[in-house]
Amino acid sequence: MTYTLNVQTNYHVPINFNDYTHNTGSSIHRNMPAKFPKLGNFRLVIPGAGEVNFIDIAQKHIANFSKATWGILISYQGQECEFRYEGEGDLTVNVTELGQIELSGSGSYVLTDLPSFILK
């Protein structure tokens, strides 16, 4: 299933994005909200702070905290958050003036910890 991503920024420089679902990219300026409907994978680049990666994990559960069907894995600065939703998800990201990420929207969130390495 797809979701809609709403992005706002109060960061001191424009943030960049790569929309892998629609093969587009550009920048988002301070106080210029942006809306991206029907997404899969997506990336925000916050200059000097890092990248926020949105991976559409579909029905795969990582933290197993929610029974919701659909999921997005959000990664930023070495931390991960799993967003789960039903139907058409609605996710809002606000980049603060300090480069932090505030998440809200229609669904549930849980912070999770994925190891960087898998040893076989």
Buried (B, 14 or more C-beta within 10 A) or exposed (E): BEBBBBBBBBBEBBBBBBBBBEEEEEBBEBEEEBEBEEBBBBBBBBEEBBBBBBBBBEEEBBBEBBEBBBBBBBBBEEEBBBBBBEEEBBBBBBBEEEBBBEBEBBBBBBEBEEEEEEEE
